[in-house]
Amino acid sequence: MSVRRGERPARPGTRLSWLLCCSALLSPAAGYVIVSSVSWAVTNEVDEELDGASAEDALPALLEDSGSIWQQSFPASAHKEDAHLPPPAGAARARPPPAPPGMFSYPRESGPRLRPGTARFLAHASAWGCLATVSAHEKIPGLPFGNCLPISDGPLSNSTGTPFFYVTPKDPVVADLMKNPMASLLLPESEGEFCRKNIVDPEDPRCARLTLTGQMIAVSPEEMEFAKQAMFSRHPVMRKWPRQYEWFFMKMKIEHIWLQKWYGGVSDISREEYFKAVPRKA
């Protein structure tokens, strides 16, 4: 650094003081950090709520919307295990929750007297079911094997409780049945309207499910006409299925009936009660 004659060079301490002063003046700018480039409009109603409470207190109340599908499906009032908890801060400003929808108020009667009728209803209302067999395939011999098949227990005006099938020998399930005719048929209520209308998960225990276990046999010539009416009236497209697949009719000779329609275990229904019952909506 050049120094003119007669002038004293600047001390390093002076330069350091000048830099510290400049940094002090600019320090407020260091406090601004861009956290998001997304913005949204805040209405006057939301603005007032935010002014009257902290963010943690106000957000639960602001997010609570009686018209939202989430609150209609799973209202807080339906969870009785939370009833002993104190109300959250800011709850006084929240709108009153709506009445619980049908999924919680629906009368799901499950007395022993009503179970056979529910089982018959599921057997008659179901257009398809999941059939489980003992596999005869060389890669999985003796292991469970399942397939979904169209079924019918009779025309809509005539429920028999006995599921009929229209199958082909080329189906691996049929190959299994040729060696071991025992099978289980699962009929879920999720195919009906209750679970859909009440926004209940198909695997929720409140969606009833019926399991029929028995022997699969070919339909006799005496029952052939009824089997055609049962299957073709519920599944008209079957009439046009390719003939080269050698379709034929089977039915299940039911031995055991199991019904689950609520939380907990399953109910064992006798064959006598099952076939004597009148289909009753679950």
N, C-alpha and C positions, 0 to 999 in steps of 0.2 A: 504494500500500500504506500503510495507516494504521499509525502508530507511537505507542505509549503514551508519555506523559511519563515521563522518567527511564530509558527503555529505548533501547538502541542498535539500529539496524536490522541485520538479518542481511546479511552480506557475500555477494556473488555467488559467491565461491570456496567458501563453506560449502555452499551449495545444490548446486554442481557436485560436490563431494566426496560428498554424500549420494546423488546420482543414480548416481555411479560405483560406489558400494558396492552399491546395489540391483541394478545390472546385472551385477555380478560374482557375486552370489548366484544370479541367475536364468540365468546363462550356460549351465549344463549342459543346460537345456531346449532351447537352440537347436541342439543337436547331433542331435536326433531328427528324422528325416525319414521320412514314410510313403512307401514305394516301391511297395507293392502291397497290395491288400486281399484277395488270395487266399492261403489257407494250406492246408497239407496235413499229414497225419499222418506222422511220422517213426518208423519201427520201431526196435527196439533194434539190429537188425543194421546198419541204415543209420547209426544214431547212433554205433556203435562205429567204423564205417569213417570217418566224418567226424572223430571224435576222434583217430584214428591218423594222419591225413594232411591236407594242405591241400585246399581245394576243388578246385584244378586237378588234383591228383594222384588224388583219390578218385573224382571224377565219371566218368572213363572206365571205371574198374573197376565202378562201381555200375551204369552203363548197359549193361554187357556182360551179356547174358542168353542163355544157350545155348538157351532155349526160344522165343526171339522169332523171328517170321517173317522179320525183316530179316537176322538172323545165319544162319538156315537158308538163305536165298536167296543172300546175298552174304557168305560168311565171309571174314575177313581173311586166312586161310591160302591162299585161292584167288588172291590178288593177288601173284604171284611177284616183281613188280618192286619190292615193298616189303620183300623178305626181307633186304636188306643193311642196312636201317635198324635202329638199336638199339631194344630194347623200351621202350615208354613207362614213365614212372615209375608205380609202383603196379601194374605188370603181374603181379608175383609173387602178389598177392592175388586176381587175376582167376581165374575158373573156366577150365579148359582148354576151348578151342573144340571144337565137335563136328566130326565128319568131314564133309568137303565133300559136298553132296548130289549127285544124279545129273547136274545140269546141268554139273558140272565133271569128274566121273568117268565119265560116259557115254562109251562107246567110239565116237567119231564117226570111223569109218574112212573115208578119202577117197581110196583108191588108184584108179588108172585102171580097174582090173578091176571095181570095185564101183560106179562111177558110173552106168553104163547101168541097172543094176538099181534104183538109187535113183531115177533119172529115171522109170522105168516105174512104180515104186511111187507116186510123186507123181501121175503121170497117172491111175492107177487109183483112188487113195484120195481124190482131190479131187472134191468135189461141185459146186464152182463155180470160176470163174477170171475174171481181168480181161483182156478182149479189147481190144486197141489197134488202131485203124484209121487210115487217112488220111482226114481229114474232107472231105466233099463239101458241107458246109453253107456257104451263101453268106457267112456272117459270118466263118468260119474256114477257108476253102478251103486244102487242103494241109497243115493242121496236125494233130498227133496228137489223137486222140479216143478215150477209153477208157470201157468199161462193164463191169460185173460180170454174168456170165451163168452159169446152171446148166449143167453139162456132165456127160458120162459117156463113158468109153472102153469101156463094155460092162457087162453085169450083173456082180454081185460075183464070180461064179464063172468069168467069162470076160473077161480083160483083153486088149484089142487094142492099146493104146497110142495109138489114134487118137481124138481128142476129137470127140464128137457134140454138136450143139446143136439146140434147139427154139426157133425165133425167129419174129418177125412182121415183115412189111415196114414196119410203122409205127415200128420201132425205128430210131433214127438210125444205129446201127452197121450195120444191114443196108442202109440207104440208101448208106452209104459203100462197102460191099462190092460193091454193084451197079456202081459206077464203078471201084473198085480192089479186087480180091479179096484182096490181100496183107494179112496181119494178124499180130500177135504175141499169144500167150496166156501170161499169167503164172499159175502155179500155186504158191501158197505153202504151205510145211509148217505154217504157223501154224494151218491148219484141223485138223491132226492133234492127237495127244496129247502129243508130246514137249515142245513149247514150254509148253503149259499145265501139265503135271506138274512141269516143272523151273523154272517161273516165269521163263521167258526172254521178253524183249520180242519181239513178232512180227517186228520189223524187225532183230533181232539176226542177224548173219551165221551163227550156229550154227543158226538155223532155215533149213533148205534152201529154195530156190526154183528152180522150173523154168520156163524160157521156151521156148515152142515157136513157131517162125516158119514160115509157109507160106501156101498159097492156100486160101481158103475156097470150097467148092463145095457145090452142092445134092446131097443124097443121091439116088442113082439108084434106080429102082424095084426093082432086084434087092436092094438093101440096106435097103429101107424097113422090112421086118419086123424086121430086127436093130436098126435105129435106134430103133424103137418099144420093143423090149425093153430096150435100153440106157438110154434116157431115162426111160421110165415105171417101170421097176423101181427106179431110184434116186430118182425124183421122182414119186411116184404122183399128187400133186395136179395135175400137168400135164394129166391126162385130163379134168379139169373146167374147164380154162381156157376163157374165152368163144370160141366158134367164129368170131365175126364178125371176129376179128383175123387170120384167115387164116394160122394157124401152119403152118410147114413145117420140115423137118429139113435141117440143114447139117452138114458135117464139115470138119476141117482136113486138107489134104494136106500133111503135115509135110515141110519142106525143111531146117530147121536146129534143133538141140537144144542149149540152153545150160543148164548146171547150176551153181548156186552153193550150197555146203553148208558153208563155213568161211570164215575171214577171208581176204581176198585176192580174186583175180580169179575169173572163171567158167571152167568146163570146156566145151569144144566136143566134143560126142558125135556120132559118125557115125550116120546113119540105120540102117546095117546093124547096128551094135552095139545101138542102141536097140530095134529091133524083134525082135532075137534074144534080148534079155535077159529074165530072169524078174523080175517085181516083187520088190524086196528092200527091207525097211523101212530108212529112212534112219538 
